């Protein structure tokens, strides 16, 4: 089965809080709010490109705080998704704020086809949330998570790294709390300095320094491994590369890379392989599953280059008997 998301962005809609890092029009590359017919047209166009057989399709509302919308608009959006999908979608995914979840809201979501709810937890550290001007506290995340799970919905908890006041230890504790609360999905977003945000002023004043790209990749790879070991699926690392971010129109500083996820996966495989390699004159014959070869070699062959510079002799091979993260190394003189 292949899984597809049909993304619909609702930037800053219904969110009264202006987090220090947030300017959704630059992050999503979208300013206009979609109308009922827009949603139907988006879904119809996506469905035309998605195969009919062996697919699992979701409509995903991202960006603004979906459950902060007037109830009539929420229901209209969900109805538009259900009617446009002509029975082809398996469910609807929404993202929202943890303080915008109540038992009544959750019931409405269930009644209107929602199957997955992602909460922007960002951090489970009270000081970090306060500095970020999130407008909610850790206990809101805990309570909302319970409501969602009690209703039988799939819970996702998103987190950010590199926020003001944050560090690797606090990020690790946030990850631990995400597992503890019963989330089965997460996203890891590095904090960026975006134009027209409070964080831009702090950065210009020297009051905030973002993570370097290497720091963000290293921390994300550790968090990814932790989540995977605890059966939490990492849906994404890094922001979607919108046109404004790619062009530099909105992006000012921080660990942005259009292939951030590939860098993280490359780092994971570099660390994994390094424990098993033996130094020359032995040649390390590395065998991996077909869909992991690119990660093992590394983005733009970065792992291959890294090991070569350290004097290791590697040859990469596909073993069709391997699945997932499995690999092995043979040594030849």
PyMOL commands that set and color helices and strands:
alter all, ss='L'
color gray80, all
select helices_A, chain A and resi 24-28+36-49+66-68+71-84+98-100+103-111+126-131+138-150+168-180+198-204+213-229+243-247+260-274+290-297+299-309
alter helices_A, ss='H'
color red, helices_A
select strands_A, chain A and resi 2-10+55-63+91-96+114-122+154-161+185-190+192-194+233-237+251-254+283-288+313-318+327-332
alter strands_A, ss='S'
color yellow, strands_A
deselect
rebuild
show_as cartoon
